[in-house]
Amino acid sequence: MVQDMRVAIRKRAAKHQKEVSKKEREAKVAALSEKDRLRRNAGITKRKQIREARLAKEETERKQRLAEAKELRDREAAEAKRKLLEEQAVAAKALKGAAKPKKTPVTPVTRKQQSQTRAQKQMPEVIPTLSNLRQEALTVGAMPSIGTLSLALNSCVVYADQEGISAWGDGAGEWTHPSGWVALVERLNQIYKVPGSEPMWCEEVLQGEYNVVFVASSKWKGAVDYLPPIVDRNGNTVPLDHLVFRVTRPDSDEMESGKGRFHRYKRLENLQREVYFTLHGAVNGFAPECYAAVLYPAMTILAKDGPVQLYGTIYVMRRAQLDLSTLLDDHVEETTARVDPHSMQYVDSLRKSGRRVATRMLPVVFRQARLGVLSFDAKPGNYVFGEDNKPYAIDFDSAMYSVGTQGFYYWEANLLMNLTLLSAHVRCYRHPALADGWASAVRELMIELCTHSRGERWLYEARIDTSRKFKEMAIVSTEDQKKCLEMVTVAYFVNPRGKVVTPFNATTGKAAAPLMHQMVRYCLHGSIRRADGPVDRALGV
């Protein structure tokens, strides 16, 4: 109380002194002669004119620098385009003049090796700048509203590719209605529950946190009477070994709190959003083709608000070659077998591999962000590579994913968040040299994105709270986005469950730096304390 009174007295005294000084100045001006007053006013006017002229000159110089920079960028872009066209013309001429090679049988292992080698040769070594990305044209696939799609899922089985979404026709018989898939779901659930009961057509059964994936064998050539007939949009039968069947896991676990059980089945509205996001990815070309998406009622539980019906999903999707997690592991294993792990050549080789993989991944991460996607579960296990060697996104859990139309215009923050989370997974769980190579590839782009994303308050207001537990919720508002980012960061990096290679030693508390400031530094350096002038300036520090 005494301290407050002293502060108030000092403020009052300062205010009084200010008023006295003002009156003294006014008295001096009033005492001036007419000649002195005119001279004083002329001096004030002159100083004002000088200041305005200086500001106008600075503005002219600024505009001139911007124009020169734009002209330089345009010349560089035109020169790069000219060189690209020349290289393409030379390649086309060489291709036409080359002899056609004899076809030789390719084993699955050889096909995989050839596709990886071809992809590495095709991928550029340089990540495009933000300016380059902004110039890329955007094509948006036609999507129905979530409400319209939800109504269709009640009575239809839907199909999605880059040409759009359609429902299965009557020619598929009982498979055209979700009820016709119940027997298949029960059979797949039984295979999952009994290890070793996999049928001959099934090569392997992969288990995720919420789903189980059945991968068809390339050796199986016959038909399976209890599987649906899968055809593409042109009516051509899709071979079984080109497909995967992804079903919601039927088992449940005891809650960590000991109160009740944790079910993988979800409420209808949550799965309707998940199906929408899955089809949205297929239609817009950043997710695998979805031959069938089915919603089915699974079980009823007693919740606080009474009996609740839970639902499951089954997807039939195009099979991928491998996922990003496996690709990173393969690079480390191959390099370890080829080079002495204690040599600098080993480190340099892994850095080059990390840089190539990061460059290869950017197109799908950028396309997601450009279409308004925030992927809070962006991690190596949720990206795969198809037979065309292109990267695709998978796993569109509605509690970790959102699509907003504002991303069409302000997508830089989306790309920054998605790329940061994916890079943080590489930094946290992969070899440091591999992560350094990845970071060197995305560094300049991340710095640009930090500079142009500072207007997104939710992104920079997020803070690290080690006590925050993950809770499923629909991501609708910017406040939801902030909470989800905070929960995901704590779950994956602050309190991780897996084997950590480079720990994320985050700082917490009111005086701690914002979450994104710490995450960006961690991604680029493996430490939040390393000084980096360009990064600090981009973050506004």
Legacy VTK file of the C-alpha trace (Angstrom):
# vtk DataFile Version 3.0
C-alpha trace
ASCII
DATASET POLYDATA
POINTS 541 float
0.000 0.000 0.000
2.834 2.419 0.943
4.643 1.585 -2.294
1.464 2.315 -4.320
1.073 5.701 -2.576
4.681 6.646 -3.370
4.200 5.766 -7.015
0.986 7.808 -7.155
2.710 10.838 -5.536
5.601 10.649 -8.039
3.169 10.452 -10.967
1.217 13.434 -9.639
4.417 15.486 -9.180
5.592 14.625 -12.718
2.204 15.636 -14.122
2.292 18.930 -12.226
5.831 19.694 -13.447
4.724 18.981 -17.018
1.839 21.424 -16.719
4.133 24.104 -15.243
6.641 23.686 -18.074
3.859 23.972 -20.617
2.596 27.219 -19.074
6.133 28.633 -18.993
6.606 27.886 -22.711
3.251 29.484 -23.532
4.219 32.565 -21.492
7.547 32.876 -23.311
5.796 32.663 -26.682
3.240 35.265 -25.608
6.050 37.606 -24.502
7.754 37.487 -27.889
7.586 40.479 -30.141
5.744 40.225 -33.429
9.042 39.964 -35.322
10.393 37.201 -33.061
7.088 35.329 -33.277
7.151 35.406 -37.061
10.765 34.218 -37.049
9.883 31.338 -34.669
6.921 30.213 -36.806
9.077 30.371 -39.942
11.673 28.121 -38.275
9.008 25.585 -37.305
7.626 25.562 -40.837
11.140 25.157 -42.310
11.966 22.188 -40.057
8.661 20.567 -40.978
9.377 20.989 -44.693
12.868 19.501 -44.283
11.441 16.493 -42.439
8.727 15.905 -45.048
11.292 16.139 -47.871
13.555 13.624 -46.097
10.668 11.171 -45.590
9.592 11.539 -49.221
13.143 10.868 -50.398
13.420 7.765 -48.192
10.088 6.464 -49.521
11.198 7.021 -53.116
14.454 5.183 -52.470
12.576 2.319 -50.795
10.242 1.919 -53.760
13.194 2.031 -56.135
14.967 -0.749 -54.189
11.819 -2.867 -54.259
11.438 -2.347 -57.999
15.072 -3.279 -58.608
14.744 -6.393 -56.452
11.582 -7.411 -58.329
13.265 -6.848 -61.666
16.210 -8.994 -60.552
13.899 -11.799 -59.398
12.013 -11.676 -62.690
15.264 -11.893 -64.668
16.465 -14.825 -62.555
13.137 -16.618 -62.976
13.168 -16.038 -66.749
16.760 -17.302 -66.988
15.934 -20.380 -64.895
12.902 -21.084 -67.084
14.996 -20.705 -70.239
17.619 -23.138 -68.951
14.925 -25.599 -67.923
13.341 -25.497 -71.374
16.731 -26.024 -72.995
17.475 -28.995 -70.749
14.047 -30.477 -71.470
14.585 -30.065 -75.217
17.989 -31.770 -75.028
16.557 -34.604 -72.943
13.632 -35.084 -75.330
15.972 -35.158 -78.327
18.248 -37.685 -76.636
15.247 -39.801 -75.667
13.934 -39.914 -79.230
17.311 -40.876 -80.617
18.030 -43.575 -78.051
17.470 -47.227 -78.834
14.555 -48.849 -77.079
15.926 -51.159 -74.341
14.885 -54.760 -74.086
12.353 -55.526 -71.369
13.629 -57.743 -68.573
11.635 -59.224 -65.712
11.916 -57.133 -62.564
11.714 -58.710 -59.145
9.927 -56.805 -56.321
13.263 -55.966 -54.655
14.781 -54.717 -57.923
11.659 -52.666 -58.702
11.911 -50.976 -55.325
15.607 -50.224 -55.775
15.081 -48.902 -59.307
12.186 -46.679 -58.258
14.207 -45.191 -55.391
17.200 -44.554 -57.677
14.981 -42.994 -60.361
13.261 -40.789 -57.797
16.581 -39.587 -56.408
17.786 -38.644 -59.904
14.578 -36.778 -60.692
14.297 -34.818 -57.449
15.960 -31.390 -57.327
18.576 -30.752 -54.646
17.215 -27.292 -53.767
14.031 -26.477 -51.867
12.058 -23.776 -53.732
11.811 -20.343 -52.161
8.597 -18.883 -50.813
8.406 -16.689 -53.920
8.557 -19.773 -56.144
5.824 -21.501 -54.142
3.562 -18.457 -54.355
3.775 -18.538 -58.136
2.579 -22.131 -58.386
-0.948 -22.446 -59.755
-3.560 -23.999 -57.471
-6.092 -26.540 -58.716
-8.791 -27.453 -56.222
-10.806 -30.650 -56.549
-14.589 -30.416 -56.281
-15.833 -31.553 -52.867
-19.367 -31.789 -51.474
-20.067 -30.257 -48.082
-19.521 -32.394 -44.998
-23.293 -32.422 -44.466
-23.992 -33.731 -47.973
-21.258 -36.363 -47.697
-22.526 -37.455 -44.264
-25.975 -38.109 -45.684
-24.488 -40.109 -48.562
-22.387 -42.256 -46.209
-25.524 -43.498 -44.477
-26.570 -45.457 -47.550
-23.643 -45.407 -49.999
-20.099 -46.624 -50.458
-18.024 -43.795 -51.912
-15.013 -43.707 -54.236
-12.555 -40.829 -54.685
-9.696 -39.999 -57.040
-8.441 -36.826 -58.711
-11.470 -36.786 -61.013
-13.855 -36.429 -58.074
-16.111 -38.373 -55.708
-18.719 -40.904 -56.769
-20.833 -43.682 -55.218
-20.605 -47.368 -56.029
-23.126 -48.374 -58.669
-25.765 -51.094 -58.561
-23.484 -53.436 -60.490
-21.603 -54.185 -57.245
-24.655 -55.852 -55.730
-24.737 -56.008 -51.926
-21.442 -54.108 -51.736
-23.168 -50.855 -52.770
-24.629 -50.437 -49.248
-22.616 -50.170 -46.000
-24.592 -53.083 -44.528
-23.081 -55.349 -47.185
-19.623 -54.790 -45.664
-20.481 -55.935 -42.132
-19.530 -59.590 -42.767
-16.158 -58.511 -44.198
-15.475 -56.287 -41.182
-16.265 -59.163 -38.813
-13.952 -61.521 -40.716
-11.077 -59.014 -40.745
-11.587 -58.342 -37.035
-11.330 -62.082 -36.370
-8.077 -62.299 -38.351
-6.676 -59.407 -36.314
-7.669 -60.920 -32.954
-6.113 -64.326 -33.698
-2.380 -64.000 -34.522
-1.237 -66.484 -37.124
-4.684 -66.790 -38.722
-3.805 -64.617 -41.727
-5.226 -66.089 -44.946
-3.056 -66.852 -47.973
-4.009 -63.637 -49.769
-2.797 -61.475 -46.837
0.927 -60.703 -46.836
1.001 -58.893 -43.490
-1.182 -57.227 -40.891
0.026 -53.817 -39.688
-1.273 -52.386 -36.432
-1.610 -48.671 -35.719
-2.942 -46.834 -32.697
-6.487 -46.703 -34.085
-6.494 -48.897 -37.193
-5.278 -52.220 -38.544
-4.104 -52.529 -42.150
-4.296 -55.717 -44.213
-1.751 -55.798 -47.040
-2.428 -58.175 -49.942
0.296 -60.540 -51.158
1.819 -60.156 -54.623
2.033 -63.962 -54.835
-1.741 -64.435 -54.567
-3.318 -64.499 -58.017
-6.741 -65.978 -57.310
-10.013 -64.413 -56.228
-11.255 -64.167 -52.629
-14.978 -64.785 -52.348
-15.521 -62.603 -49.263
-13.670 -59.536 -50.645
-15.477 -56.896 -52.737
-14.788 -56.488 -56.465
-12.504 -53.437 -56.754
-12.454 -51.541 -60.052
-11.101 -48.153 -61.059
-13.126 -45.315 -62.521
-12.858 -46.825 -66.009
-14.214 -50.161 -64.846
-10.863 -51.990 -64.930
-10.297 -54.556 -62.188
-7.603 -53.499 -59.720
-5.241 -56.381 -58.788
-5.492 -57.440 -55.148
-1.780 -56.854 -54.512
-2.270 -53.169 -55.423
-4.666 -52.692 -52.486
-4.729 -52.332 -48.718
-7.759 -52.741 -46.444
-7.737 -50.363 -43.462
-10.204 -51.094 -40.652
-10.827 -49.527 -37.242
-9.289 -51.666 -34.508
-12.013 -53.539 -32.591
-10.136 -53.843 -29.274
-10.203 -51.408 -26.359
-7.775 -50.578 -23.529
-8.102 -49.564 -19.919
-7.962 -45.785 -19.425
-4.790 -44.436 -17.808
-6.958 -42.911 -15.114
-8.506 -46.329 -14.449
-11.987 -44.936 -15.091
-13.567 -46.788 -17.994
-12.115 -48.081 -21.252
-10.617 -46.410 -24.291
-12.414 -47.438 -27.501
-11.023 -46.973 -31.014
-14.536 -46.642 -32.392
-15.735 -43.043 -32.451
-18.857 -40.944 -32.552
-20.495 -40.477 -35.907
-19.618 -36.803 -36.382
-15.906 -37.480 -35.745
-15.699 -40.243 -38.342
-17.711 -38.255 -40.863
-15.021 -35.556 -40.704
-12.289 -38.202 -40.996
-13.868 -39.658 -44.140
-14.283 -36.155 -45.564
-10.589 -35.388 -44.970
-9.545 -38.725 -46.517
-11.579 -38.111 -49.664
-10.445 -34.484 -49.785
-6.839 -35.717 -49.952
-7.592 -38.233 -52.715
-9.526 -35.701 -54.801
-6.758 -33.116 -54.511
-3.958 -35.544 -55.302
-2.000 -35.535 -52.030
-3.497 -38.792 -50.691
-3.719 -42.264 -52.300
-6.720 -43.145 -54.442
-9.586 -44.347 -52.252
-11.561 -47.150 -53.941
-14.049 -47.508 -51.088
-14.888 -45.631 -47.886
-17.501 -47.162 -45.607
-19.003 -46.079 -42.278
-20.611 -48.777 -40.133
-22.206 -48.863 -36.632
-19.902 -50.807 -34.310
-21.066 -50.689 -30.683
-23.072 -48.743 -28.106
-21.550 -47.429 -24.886
-23.028 -45.725 -21.850
-21.627 -42.191 -21.588
-22.404 -39.311 -19.233
-25.050 -38.073 -21.647
-26.651 -41.529 -21.980
-26.262 -44.356 -24.528
-23.989 -43.392 -27.438
-23.599 -45.234 -30.744
-19.988 -45.576 -31.864
-18.908 -46.171 -35.460
-15.975 -47.631 -37.342
-14.592 -47.240 -40.854
-13.163 -49.463 -43.526
-11.148 -48.046 -46.417
-9.875 -49.782 -49.533
-6.942 -47.752 -50.841
-4.136 -47.990 -53.339
-1.110 -49.691 -51.864
2.065 -47.676 -51.337
5.665 -48.757 -51.874
6.928 -47.725 -48.458
6.449 -45.000 -45.884
8.772 -42.132 -45.008
9.765 -43.747 -41.713
10.965 -46.890 -43.482
12.772 -44.832 -46.125
14.744 -42.947 -43.459
15.640 -46.204 -41.720
16.733 -47.709 -45.054
19.075 -44.782 -45.705
20.754 -45.249 -42.318
21.055 -49.028 -42.734
22.412 -48.779 -46.271
24.944 -46.125 -45.295
26.023 -48.079 -42.213
26.647 -51.176 -44.328
28.613 -49.220 -46.924
30.622 -46.682 -44.900
32.509 -46.731 -41.610
30.080 -45.214 -39.023
32.985 -43.423 -37.301
34.127 -41.573 -40.421
33.203 -38.138 -41.720
32.184 -39.781 -44.977
29.414 -41.529 -43.021
28.146 -38.221 -41.615
28.327 -36.484 -45.005
26.478 -39.344 -46.686
23.639 -39.217 -44.147
23.410 -35.447 -44.461
23.041 -35.741 -48.225
20.367 -38.403 -47.741
18.455 -36.196 -45.302
18.601 -33.274 -47.715
17.355 -35.376 -50.640
14.474 -36.824 -48.636
13.396 -33.380 -47.365
13.424 -32.045 -50.923
11.393 -35.022 -52.045
8.786 -34.485 -49.311
8.131 -30.769 -49.799
5.582 -31.043 -52.679
3.022 -32.987 -50.640
3.522 -30.889 -47.480
3.179 -27.693 -49.540
0.068 -28.894 -51.376
-1.624 -29.757 -48.103
-0.878 -26.321 -46.674
-1.893 -24.551 -49.905
-5.297 -26.247 -49.685
-5.855 -25.042 -46.124
-4.717 -28.184 -44.292
-3.307 -28.146 -40.776
-1.858 -31.605 -40.071
-1.062 -31.800 -36.368
0.022 -35.424 -36.822
2.583 -34.702 -39.561
5.170 -37.423 -38.916
7.169 -39.885 -41.058
4.714 -42.738 -40.442
1.887 -40.717 -41.973
3.541 -40.152 -45.359
4.038 -42.842 -47.996
5.466 -43.181 -51.495
3.387 -44.658 -54.294
4.387 -46.693 -57.331
4.839 -43.376 -59.146
7.513 -42.431 -56.536
5.472 -39.436 -55.412
4.866 -38.771 -51.702
1.327 -38.992 -50.336
-0.278 -38.247 -46.975
-2.296 -40.830 -45.040
-4.169 -41.057 -41.716
-6.606 -38.154 -41.413
-7.760 -38.425 -37.801
-10.270 -35.621 -37.224
-8.747 -34.855 -33.792
-5.374 -34.118 -35.438
-6.396 -32.575 -38.751
-8.366 -29.655 -40.124
-9.131 -28.044 -43.472
-9.927 -24.345 -43.693
-10.795 -22.252 -46.752
-8.689 -19.340 -45.450
-5.642 -21.446 -46.313
-6.217 -20.648 -49.998
-5.056 -17.085 -49.318
-3.007 -17.234 -46.101
-1.313 -20.610 -46.244
2.198 -19.674 -45.087
1.376 -20.367 -41.414
-0.100 -23.759 -42.383
3.083 -24.731 -44.216
5.263 -23.501 -41.357
3.382 -25.568 -38.778
3.138 -28.737 -40.898
6.787 -28.558 -41.949
7.952 -27.772 -38.411
6.135 -30.748 -36.880
7.414 -33.137 -39.554
10.972 -31.770 -39.185
10.739 -32.060 -35.395
9.909 -35.767 -35.709
12.977 -36.254 -37.905
15.135 -34.311 -35.422
13.792 -36.096 -32.351
13.750 -39.726 -33.512
16.323 -40.005 -36.335
20.102 -39.974 -36.687
21.497 -36.458 -36.000
23.366 -36.322 -39.323
20.198 -37.274 -41.212
18.286 -34.559 -39.302
21.041 -32.007 -40.038
20.764 -32.722 -43.759
16.989 -32.370 -43.590
17.335 -29.078 -41.689
19.835 -27.671 -44.187
17.314 -28.273 -46.970
14.336 -26.583 -45.278
16.228 -23.855 -43.382
15.853 -20.932 -45.816
12.206 -21.728 -46.503
11.402 -21.993 -42.778
13.055 -18.626 -42.133
10.930 -17.033 -44.873
7.795 -18.698 -43.499
8.547 -17.424 -39.982
8.786 -13.880 -41.322
5.500 -14.086 -43.233
3.501 -15.974 -40.569
3.857 -13.613 -37.648
0.341 -12.299 -38.235
-1.158 -15.669 -37.199
-1.560 -14.953 -33.488
-2.705 -18.461 -32.535
0.546 -19.917 -33.883
2.813 -17.599 -31.915
0.658 -17.420 -28.790
0.988 -21.195 -28.245
3.042 -22.047 -25.156
4.553 -25.260 -23.801
2.690 -26.639 -20.797
4.137 -29.952 -19.605
0.998 -30.748 -17.640
-1.290 -30.585 -20.672
-2.776 -33.957 -21.620
-4.008 -34.828 -25.085
-7.778 -34.630 -25.459
-9.690 -35.333 -28.650
-11.718 -32.429 -29.987
-13.035 -31.012 -33.230
-10.586 -28.412 -34.560
-12.849 -25.559 -35.609
-11.493 -22.262 -34.244
-8.034 -20.727 -33.954
-8.209 -21.391 -30.215
-8.718 -25.098 -31.000
-5.698 -24.966 -33.316
-3.542 -23.437 -30.583
-4.619 -26.028 -28.000
-4.054 -28.931 -30.392
-0.556 -27.683 -31.277
0.291 -27.400 -27.577
-1.038 -30.899 -26.816
0.749 -32.530 -29.767
4.063 -30.868 -28.921
3.924 -32.094 -25.338
2.826 -35.620 -26.336
5.445 -36.171 -29.049
8.451 -34.105 -27.983
8.245 -32.878 -24.380
7.004 -36.170 -22.879
7.814 -38.678 -25.662
7.140 -42.396 -25.336
9.408 -43.742 -28.076
13.177 -43.976 -28.330
14.508 -40.411 -28.506
17.762 -39.604 -30.305
17.863 -35.814 -29.796
15.730 -34.698 -26.811
13.674 -31.519 -26.978
14.789 -29.664 -23.828
12.011 -27.094 -23.863
11.693 -24.218 -21.423
8.383 -23.539 -19.726
6.816 -20.832 -17.634
5.650 -17.263 -18.248
9.126 -16.038 -19.212
9.729 -18.900 -21.677
9.860 -18.284 -25.421
6.747 -19.145 -27.482
6.330 -22.728 -28.581
7.066 -22.041 -32.253
10.261 -20.120 -31.415
11.600 -23.136 -29.542
10.394 -25.676 -32.113
11.945 -23.888 -35.110
15.325 -23.649 -33.368
15.085 -27.282 -32.311
14.313 -28.413 -35.868
17.205 -26.476 -37.386
19.867 -27.055 -34.725
18.719 -29.776 -32.321
18.888 -27.174 -29.532
16.728 -24.213 -28.550
19.688 -22.248 -27.163
21.943 -22.011 -30.198
22.328 -18.430 -31.444
21.128 -17.842 -35.005
20.769 -14.253 -36.200
18.618 -14.872 -39.317
16.239 -17.109 -37.359
15.971 -14.586 -34.503
15.166 -11.780 -36.939
12.574 -13.911 -38.727
10.882 -14.717 -35.417
10.938 -11.054 -34.404
13.217 -11.619 -31.408
LINES 1 542
541 0 1 2 3 4 5 6 7 8 9 10 11 12 13 14 15 16 17 18 19 20 21 22 23 24 25 26 27 28 29 30 31 32 33 34 35 36 37 38 39 40 41 42 43 44 45 46 47 48 49 50 51 52 53 54 55 56 57 58 59 60 61 62 63 64 65 66 67 68 69 70 71 72 73 74 75 76 77 78 79 80 81 82 83 84 85 86 87 88 89 90 91 92 93 94 95 96 97 98 99 100 101 102 103 104 105 106 107 108 109 110 111 112 113 114 115 116 117 118 119 120 121 122 123 124 125 126 127 128 129 130 131 132 133 134 135 136 137 138 139 140 141 142 143 144 145 146 147 148 149 150 151 152 153 154 155 156 157 158 159 160 161 162 163 164 165 166 167 168 169 170 171 172 173 174 175 176 177 178 179 180 181 182 183 184 185 186 187 188 189 190 191 192 193 194 195 196 197 198 199 200 201 202 203 204 205 206 207 208 209 210 211 212 213 214 215 216 217 218 219 220 221 222 223 224 225 226 227 228 229 230 231 232 233 234 235 236 237 238 239 240 241 242 243 244 245 246 247 248 249 250 251 252 253 254 255 256 257 258 259 260 261 262 263 264 265 266 267 268 269 270 271 272 273 274 275 276 277 278 279 280 281 282 283 284 285 286 287 288 289 290 291 292 293 294 295 296 297 298 299 300 301 302 303 304 305 306 307 308 309 310 311 312 313 314 315 316 317 318 319 320 321 322 323 324 325 326 327 328 329 330 331 332 333 334 335 336 337 338 339 340 341 342 343 344 345 346 347 348 349 350 351 352 353 354 355 356 357 358 359 360 361 362 363 364 365 366 367 368 369 370 371 372 373 374 375 376 377 378 379 380 381 382 383 384 385 386 387 388 389 390 391 392 393 394 395 396 397 398 399 400 401 402 403 404 405 406 407 408 409 410 411 412 413 414 415 416 417 418 419 420 421 422 423 424 425 426 427 428 429 430 431 432 433 434 435 436 437 438 439 440 441 442 443 444 445 446 447 448 449 450 451 452 453 454 455 456 457 458 459 460 461 462 463 464 465 466 467 468 469 470 471 472 473 474 475 476 477 478 479 480 481 482 483 484 485 486 487 488 489 490 491 492 493 494 495 496 497 498 499 500 501 502 503 504 505 506 507 508 509 510 511 512 513 514 515 516 517 518 519 520 521 522 523 524 525 526 527 528 529 530 531 532 533 534 535 536 537 538 539 540
